[in-house]
């Protein structure tokens, strides 16, 4: 057996990590590592993904999840005041036929300078760092959440990564002698 020298401060950090690794929920993952992930809206080609109507500033006024007909009815005053649509144009939309009415509403908005865009929400890993503990990842999120869009932890595994498996076993065994971290 070999000995490795570490400073007292390094030992305390490793000891705390080892204790935390032994207590945390592995989320049904052997040798879990925790990443910081976020959701990003990624623009897609036409007719792929979810549809959104945006104004000139890029602000969403209608999302695919919205009921366009309901939005049209409930926002008449705002539509007439803010979107350059006159009463006659508004009244031409025949609400009885939902599918045609939606197409007509979207067409009228596009005529007034609004744009239809398509997007998908993708999980991104903005900095590629991993944490030995979920607590460590959560501390990072708390200190830096202003950099992220809906930050959350995401578990990856060190499975079949002999270097990381060895390192995780060493750290885990500092406080949990007598068995490898599994």
Secondary structure, DSSP 8 states (H G I E B T S, - for coil): -------HHHHHHHHHHHHHHHHS--TT-TTEEEEEEEEEEEEE-TTSSEEEEE-TTS-EEEETTS-HHHHHHHTHHHHHHHSS--HHHHHHS-TTSHHHHHHHHHHHHHHTT-EEEEEEEEEE-SS--EESSHHHHHHHHHHHGGGSSS-EEEEEE-TT-HHHHHHHHHHHHTTSTTS---
